[in-house]
């Protein structure tokens, strides 16, 4: 569950004009629109714990709250780190829920190298620990904390005294706060939304790329001189006869790129993130609002999703925007969508009210589901084709739960009973 900014865009009323102008005006460099790692591997949610211990998810109508908090983290001097506690839920939540603090949450576990991206390389000499959350006291200018959920580890980072003026200034912005609580769900630290949530539905104009665009980007290498093509019903398969294969599915507008050239095949998280980023940048996808979403260590799969209003988009099959997977030392696969949201259009729909986290879970339990099988919950948007144009989609607010090792919408689960 995540928070971001209200998007400010130029509105296009004629999708055909938009499509033509976009294709003719952009150079190959601008088409790539690749964001630096500090944007892709960034926290996706900010939570403020007040002096009285109450907590709110921070939303600003005009700016990205997480970005504004990150701007205050660029000048840390002389950082030193130590392990404050490990395997202690009491100590973990004491730091996580300390009063007068801001918590920045990643969507999933990242390494310290990802944190280093957002602090202008100030943490480059610190050990490459795994973390999930950053705690920034708003009343202590010499300390911050890093939390790792898996074994409830708390790291304390000491820095040279710095000004807290800019950090506290973020709290004075025009916020639309959502009451929340940070606690355990099946022994996993989770942000609970404690009241009903009001979310805005959206209609989006999509960026729709052709097969040829990706064939030229991915198969145009020194090793691929003879590209063959095969067609089987809704599948079109391009190959270079040796090490590269690109498959398009016309039914769901998805593509899969298989690279059978030797790779370093390292299993640690940092290497997986680095390799994944390189593979994603090859695609030239519009990455303005694409964020790291999850890492499956068992399958070595990294998932990225597009975020709208700070919330991740889910398709019917649970897929996001792009995923990368390393199978072994001679095979990597990248799966991605040919259609991606780009320009929001005015919507006549009013806000949708979604239940609190507790209410949603209790309803699922009454519906016959074993809540112990749920390990994650997220507020997000469901991708749905618009009936009026192939260049438009509807994004509808929805709860998503990670149930039986797959993302399922709350509505789809309830409709089964």
Secondary structure, 3 states (H helix, E strand, C coil): CCCCECCCCCCCCCHHHHHHHHHHHCCHHHHHCCCCHHHHCCCCEEEEECCCCCEEECCECCCCHHHHHHHCCCCCCCCEEEEEECCCHHHHHHHHCCCCEEEEEEEEEEEHHHHHHHCCCCCCCCCCCEEEEEEEECCCCCEEEEEECCCCEEEEEECCCCCCHHHHHHHCCCECCEEEEEEEECCEEEEEECCCEEEECEEEEEEECCHHHHHHHHCCCCCCCCCEEEEECCEEEEECCCCEEEEEECCCCEEEEEECCCCCCCCCHHHHHHHHHHHHHHHCCCCCCEEEEEEECCCCEEEEEEEECCEEEECCCCCCCEEEEEEECCEEEEEEECEEEEEEECCCCCEEEECCHHHHHHHHHHCCCCHHHEEEEEEEEEEEECCCCCCEEEEEEEEEEEECCEEEEHHHHHHCC
